[in-house]
Amino acid sequence: MVQKSKLKIHYGFIYVVSGFIGLILHSGLNPGELLNSIRTEHSTAGTNTVNAVKTDINHVVE
């Protein structure tokens, strides 16, 4: 038989996790939005780095 204290811990964990998931879903933070924001934020930095490396290589080759 499962002890009552262990059972309460499991129910508490489920309660906290379901509340956290509800807040995340309600705020509109889903995996698609998260990846889109990361891509938008870092794509310009990546493009600038690639252009800088290309420019440096062209100066060395010339």
Secondary structure, 3 states (H helix, E strand, C coil): CCCHHHHHHHHHHHHHHHHHHHHHHHCCCCHHHHHHHHHHHHHHHHHHHHHHHHHHHHHHHC
